[in-house]
Amino acid sequence: MSFPPPRDLAPAEKTIASRRPPEGGAAVRGSYDTVAESYAELIGRGMEPEAVWERGVLGVFAESLAPGGTVGDLGCGTGRVAGYLRGLGVSVVGVDLSPGMLRVAARDHREVAFAAGDMTRLPLASGVLAGALAWYSTVHSSDDDVAAMAGEFARVLTPGGVLCVAFKVGPDGSKPAAWLQHAYGHTVRLPVYRRPVDDLCALLARHGLAETARVVRQPEDREPTPQGFLLLRRAA
Ligand SMILES: C[S@@+](CC[C@H](N)C(=O)[O-])C[C@H]1O[C@@H](n2cnc3c(N)ncnc32)[C@H](O)[C@@H]1O
């Protein structure tokens, strides 16, 4: 398999810098560079004990993978989900746009390989992943950028490979539902998209990613809006 060198972020960053960033990519990257340490402190370094649905979805995802296959945690942030999957015995490579988030990820999850990269043009060879995970990493991206990401998810997955997406659910994903101005104790500027489940499934289906299952968790104390989880499969 040809992954970019684990923890050696410089070569991958150089490659990314020479390409056109996604719409709003610089703001997303800058915001997450700023919040990286606080994100790890506040969100934690693993999956929260109260996140029963999330852990359930990740458990099904892990069990759906071809034995021995590698998962790409795409938009891995500080690596908390990559580390969780590694703990379930899954081989994982994490990719993120933000060098700040990746530095924390590499420090806190030494058992996982990480590389800088943009989901709209992934630094991974075609067909190398048994599974791809986009865990709340599309929530700041426009429909056009998510369409580009969907093409990349399908490209890097092996035929029959599994995609798992966690996202925010709302009535209209064509424009941001909100703008985050402050997060994790810092000033940021991040659009937040909330998408109808059917719209996201239709977008992914256009790239050969067929829905296997969906879960919508209704609002509760820690999250005021519905959260969506999708499992999809690339055609064999
Ligand atoms: C809400 S955080 C989620 C991080 C992690 N998946 C988690 O659940 O803790 C969103 C992450 O997606 C990354 N991201 C956003 N757009 C990206 C893109 N186009 N390519 C790669 N990473 C991206 C951000 O840098 C950030 O780390």
The ligand as a MOL file (V3000), in Angstrom:
LIG
                    3D

  0  0  0     0  0            999 V3000
M  V30 BEGIN CTAB
M  V30 COUNTS 27 29 0 0 0
M  V30 BEGIN ATOM
M  V30 1 C -15.5720 18.5000 13.7640 0
M  V30 2 S -13.9020 18.0400 13.4730 0 CHG=1
M  V30 3 C -14.0540 16.2640 13.6260 0
M  V30 4 C -12.7400 15.6130 13.9090 0
M  V30 5 C -12.8160 14.1110 14.2240 0
M  V30 6 N -13.3530 13.3640 13.0950 0
M  V30 7 C -13.6160 13.8840 15.4790 0
M  V30 8 O -14.7620 13.3770 15.3950 0
M  V30 9 O -13.1150 14.2370 16.5550 0 CHG=-1
M  V30 10 C -13.7530 18.2740 11.7080 0
M  V30 11 C -12.3750 17.8930 11.1790 0
M  V30 12 O -12.4570 17.7890 9.7500 0
M  V30 13 C -11.2930 18.3680 9.1960 0
M  V30 14 N -11.5910 18.7860 7.8180 0
M  V30 15 C -12.5360 19.6620 7.4050 0
M  V30 16 N -12.5000 19.7970 6.0640 0
M  V30 17 C -11.5140 18.9610 5.6200 0
M  V30 18 C -11.0010 18.6320 4.3210 0
M  V30 19 N -11.4650 19.2100 3.2050 0
M  V30 20 N -10.0000 17.7230 4.2380 0
M  V30 21 C -9.4940 17.1370 5.3720 0
M  V30 22 N -9.9370 17.4150 6.6160 0
M  V30 23 C -10.9380 18.3070 6.7490 0
M  V30 24 C -10.9770 19.5450 10.1120 0
M  V30 25 O -9.6390 19.9840 9.9930 0
M  V30 26 C -11.3010 18.9310 11.4810 0
M  V30 27 O -10.1820 18.3100 12.0580 0
M  V30 END ATOM
M  V30 BEGIN BOND
M  V30 1 1 1 2
M  V30 2 1 2 3
M  V30 3 1 2 10
M  V30 4 1 3 4
M  V30 5 1 4 5
M  V30 6 1 5 6
M  V30 7 1 5 7
M  V30 8 2 7 8
M  V30 9 1 7 9
M  V30 10 1 10 11
M  V30 11 1 11 12
M  V30 12 1 11 26
M  V30 13 1 12 13
M  V30 14 1 13 14
M  V30 15 1 13 24
M  V30 16 1 14 15
M  V30 17 1 14 23
M  V30 18 2 15 16
M  V30 19 1 16 17
M  V30 20 1 17 18
M  V30 21 2 17 23
M  V30 22 1 18 19
M  V30 23 2 18 20
M  V30 24 1 20 21
M  V30 25 2 21 22
M  V30 26 1 22 23
M  V30 27 1 24 25
M  V30 28 1 24 26
M  V30 29 1 26 27
M  V30 END BOND
M  V30 END CTAB
M  END
